């Protein structure tokens, strides 16, 4: 990609350190937020996602480090910087006023005139589906209506960056789905730069251009959605982004760009070249695993085919999670149609297969021989 097509860095973090009660809760040497992109922050509870959001929004003062916005360091206090951003929290935090008056708040603080307010507010109320509620008291709104109002209040100021700190986590699934769809559409329409913290992986994937996995106050990995989901850098990231089969192995041999690794209970073939004797982690996403009846010839071209017994069948909404004991445990996701056609149930004998290209390999440190 040429320099001319590289995305512009809108906000940069340099040597960020945040302490609470004397303990380090955030330590991030560098983080770049690209203009017009959505960065999703994912990670376990207590990882530091909300602390990072509050610090980036200028609401929490770090012990060390700089925020650089549009190439200029954000001064202490950051008031002028905060005029260019907006934040939406898990709780809507609305004033005891009408929906219309709540949405005008940020505009009034910025000194926007009455005519402009009268033009902008109805537009953003309609964008977020609450135009018909303009005169209703915020106290009489449902959870979804209140969060829609909060989003309209943030976006009506046309911020350069909007921070979304798990704004949908308290909502019921249908409301959450509808709001996520509306937010996705509006982010695309307005090209607003956004940083969104969420526990919902589906939500993160739907909104994000890039994903950052946060763990213990640090960024374990950051990259495109495809890169993080399919090429995790370590076992923690792999398990967190849904790689349900992670097997420790040791390289036995190499041949024509494919190596064979010994894992507990068998051998796995994967694309790549690793030194004989090298320790590796073999990561296989469940959607890459195919199950078939073991009493029929396999039609698959996959290099890895293992006979096994189903240990567990777990419905997960649109698909079913099947754990198979093949000498090692391997997890597959199957459709309801495949579940019925193959008669998959606990105790059934099946073949589990996956291609050598489906294996993501992470080198692992092994004890040195003495």
TAPE-V62726 format. One line per field, one symbol per residue. phi: phi as a letter, one per 20 degrees, with the letter a starting at -180 (. if undefined). A space follows every 50 residues. Layout:
BEGIN
phi: ???
END
This chain:
BEGIN
phi: .fgfdffffeccdcleccccmndfdbbcfbbddefndddeecrfgnfoff ffffffemeceffbocdddlndfffgnlfffffdcbccefefleffbfgg ffffgffffemfffffffeffgffffgdmcffdgeefffdefgfffffff ffffffflffcddcelfdfeefgffffffffffgfffffelffbccebee ffffffeeeccdedblncefacrfgffffdcfebfffgffeneedcdfbc feacblncdddecgnrccdbfpccfgnfecdddcfffeeddbfedcffee effdccebcfebccfcmfbcecdcedncecdcdcffffgffemfbfnfeb ddcbfffeeeddfcfcgffd
END
